[in-house]
Amino acid sequence: MEELDKKLKIIFVGIPDMALVCLSNLVKENFNIVGVVPPKKDHETYAFFKNFVHDLGLNFIEFDNSPNEKACLDKIGALNADIGVICSYNSKFSADFIKTTRLGYINSHPSLLPDYRGGAPYFHIINNGEKISGITLHFIDETFDTGDIVYQSKFDVMPFETMGSIFNRTNYMISDGLIEVLNKIQKTGEIKRYPQPKTGNFKSAPIVDGNFRLRWKTNTYLEIERLIRASNPFYSVFTSFRGVSTKIIKAEAVEYNHDFAFGKIIKADDKTLLVASKGGAVNITLLQVGTWGYYNNSDFYNMFTPTSDEEFV
């Protein structure tokens, strides 16, 4: 075993925003980051992340098309790192990449694995109505989200959660978990690993298109409200009002007995926009009509003066 009083040499791999939170906190905690692998050059965050890493005074590891290419592997390998951490990434890593550090790479995943493997756990956790979720740190292998677990932490999914609120919360939970795990490895030279089950009826989190058309006639009022929260702020949920595409940003599920056609406006004033839905109603509190702007209840009512003979379709 190598000397335990020597600081771990760490390779950091990631994509903002998770990468920004975790890298900042690892630097703040004085971990020895010997190299940072960015997203691909065509990723929208690449230039910003490059400047961020340079501002921290860290070694930015350039590559042409993929971190799996030989030139990149050689750069990482030359650093003789002990371990790597991954904070969000959108492509698989090869067996040769995994071998570029002595202990391998720990990935950060915002769900309680083995449930919700995949690229969109935030969305599916809310859309499926989960009451409990969490984060997992695990060593990577050559498939997504299947490697040995080293750390998990749970939290209650609150009724008001959005994709954005879970995204932000899990970023900080992951940062705290990484600090705990890396400190333990640095202190003892090892970390206990728990293999994930190979088979089972696990819930999945596949990447979705992110543009959803509201189905007033088939989705219940609870399903509609969850879809809106699960999409806020990164995805879009659309309906139509007066023939104009309308994005629903915030809404509340309301228990309401009615005989209105689904999508019909039940009540509209400067405080309420209640729309009939299957099993109940949805009170829309923030929406965007076409390219005209964003409207809360008061603004929408004053601008459009909707009536109960109108509908969203």
Number of C-alpha atoms within 10 A of each C-alpha: 5 6 10 12 10 9 16 21 20 22 26 25 23 23 21 19 15 21 21 17 16 27 24 15 17 18 13 9 11 10 18 15 20 20 21 24 22 25 26 19 15 9 11 12 15 16 13 10 20 20 12 16 19 12 9 11 9 16 16 18 19 18 19 10 12 17 23 18 14 13 14 20 19 13 15 22 15 11 15 15 21 18 22 26 24 24 25 20 19 11 12 15 18 14 13 13 21 21 15 24 21 14 14 20 26 27 26 28 25 28 25 20 24 20 17 22 20 16 20 18 26 22 28 23 26 26 21 13 16 13 12 14 22 20 21 24 28 25 23 23 19 14 10 14 24 18 23 18 21 19 20 18 16 14 15 11 18 14 12 10 16 25 24 17 17 22 17 13 14 25 23 15 19 26 21 14 21 23 15 13 18 21 16 13 16 20 15 12 15 13 13 10 13 13 12 14 12 7 7 8 7 12 16 17 18 14 12 12 8 13 13 16 14 21 17 20 13 12 16 20 25 20 18 24 22 25 26 27 26 28 25 19 14 12 18 19 22 21 19 18 17 13 10 13 16 23 24 25 22 20 20 19 20 18 13 15 12 14 11 15 15 25 24 20 23 24 16 20 16 13 16 18 25 25 27 28 32 24 15 18 29 27 23 21 19 18 20 17 19 14 10 8 10 16 18 18 20 17 16 24 18 12 10 9 12 18 15 14 9 14 18 20 20
